[in-house]
Amino acid sequence: MFVLFLTMLERLGIIVTVALIMTRLPFFRHMIERNEISRKQQYYAILFFGAFGIIGTYSGITFDSTSLQFDRWAYALGNEEAIANSRVIGIIIAGLLGGYKVGIGAGLLAGIHRYSLGGFTALSCGISAILAGILSGFFYRKKARLNLSTALFVGALAETIQMLVILLISRPYNQALQLVEAIGLPMIVANGVGSAIFLLIIRNVLNEEEKIGALQAQKALRLAEQTLSYLRNGLTLKTADVVCRIILKEVDALAISVTNQERILAHVGMADNHHKANQKIQTTLTKQVLENGKLTIAKQEDIQCQEKNCPLGAAVIAPLKIRDETIGTLKFYFQSEKDISYLVIELIRGLSSLLSNQLEIAEAEQAKQLANEAEIKALQAQISPHFLFNSLNIIVSLIRTNPDLARKLLLSLSQFFRKNLTGTTTKWTTLEEELAHVRAYLSIEEARFVDKLSVEYDVDHQALSQRVPTLTLQPIVENAIKHGIKDLDKNCLIKISVRHKGTSIFVTIEDNGKGIELSRLNSLVKSIVESKQGTGFGLYNVNRRLLLMLGEESTLRISSKLNQGTAVSFKVK
């Protein structure tokens, strides 16, 4: 019995080999991770575990119940012979990892095969194989982590059931009893231990891969963190060189290179005497990566180096992308293709993705900065320094002669500036707030023009709750004063109308100024025009925001006649 036990443990080397092979199969990885597998993958699992059970049968030890002798390998059996084997291990693992369907399927394959070999235990062993699949399926727990003690217990229990089935079915009974007494305990222990060892090997292999993958991920994140401050400035000769030097310190590569769409931005490491920055891209594979955006591996002949003794024998070329557009490449050079492992490729893939994200963030930050600068410039265009200085001069001159009016104008100026500042942080306001802003502005202008300017309001108060883009009315009114009535000596008129017409509200600002030439009229709201008195930004800015926020129907409409005045209007619903 002891010799049999040792011999069966010796055969567990086959289990180790099969376990290592299985860790490379995608469907088995899904099973061990307790993920759902497809029907096609279930069929693969049944075939594979069934084959594993068959191997366990062939690697078993033949036992002659008459002579009580063991033979090393099992090929064909006589009527008096049986097999001490590890067939049940494959079936048990199939059921524990895949459930009833996989367990019973593997049991059927291994059981039918065992029955075909013959022997007085053929039927009982065939039935036992199917029962082992049912038993292991009973212990299957979806999403739950399978522990070694469960595998040990189920493996031993399945073999115990097989011994009982042999006693119940196999005849003659005396031979069956002699067989169970000779091989029962060694098989129960060996197959229980074998099931646990199989699971242990698989777990260890996968855990080691996970640890290595985690270390690679940590390395990629560390490199991304170190390069972030440099890539915020975009992809340039300087930033690319710094990034390559940082990466080369952390990875086992001969050289690192970064390109844009046309040129090599940096090459750090071996062969830097002839692979130099600012050279045009020569490698055909690099150009292909720029076109298709897919990582690729280059052999020595693919590198296309003109230097005969170049030490760079292989490369991994990964794309650098911004919003799915490939804007450059990240290249890792090695001595040969043998140095490029799966983990190295995954590290490069992850690193290129992280660097691409950093470049995209850098571009977004630059765009935001430009937008902020444009917003400030627009605000400055709306608050002319000349207007501020003129307003302060008027207030200063009125402090002694008319302090009440000076105080009123100072409050109006304060209200005007407050509205301009809040306009940069809010998108929407009401017509009522817009009119208050215009009144504050015009009260200052009326004081500046003395008795030269008059303002008329024709306002439907029920329309004042209508929402409009902020800072819409004041730039139009300011444009009327600056360019419409500024050259009039007297009787300057600004008329502001807010009226309901059907389901729409029409807002109109009219002046009785000099009017606008027809050639200039068509371009006022379509582009930024040159202006000696301002920036040419006011009406264009207002029209652009009306278009984007309210639609085409709400854009500015301008009518004008020379020396008869101008009317600027828009409608909202």
Buried (B, 14 or more C-beta within 10 A) or exposed (E): EEEBBEBBBEBBEBBEEBBEEBBEBEBBBBBBEBEEBEEEBBBBBBEBBBBBBBBBBBBBBBBBBEEEEBBEEBEEBEEBBBBBBBBBBBBBBBBBBBBBBBBBBBBBBBBBBBBEBEBBBBBBBBBBBBBBBBBBBEBBEEEEEBEBEBBBBBBBBBBBBBBBBBBEBBEEEEBBBBBBEBBBBBBBBBBBBBBBBBBBBBBEBBEEBEEBBEEBBEBBEEBBEBBBEBBBEBBBBEBBBBBBBBBBEBBEBBBBBBBBBEEBBBBBBBBBEEBEBEEEBEBEBBBBBBEEBEBBBBEBEBBEBEEEEBBBBBBBBBBBBBEEEBBBBBBBBBBEBEBBEEEBBBBBBBBBBBBBBBBBBBBEEEEEEEEEEEEEEBBEBBEBEEBBEBBEEBBEEBEEEEEEBBEBBBEBBEBBBEBBEBBBEEEEBBBBBBBBBBBBBBBBBBBBBEEBBEBEEEBBEEBBEBBBBBBBBBBBBBBBBBBBBBEBEEEBBBBBBBEEEEEBBBBBBBBBBBBBEEEEBEEBBEEBBEBEEBBBBBBBBBBBBBBEBBEEEBBBBBBBEEEEBBBBBBBBE
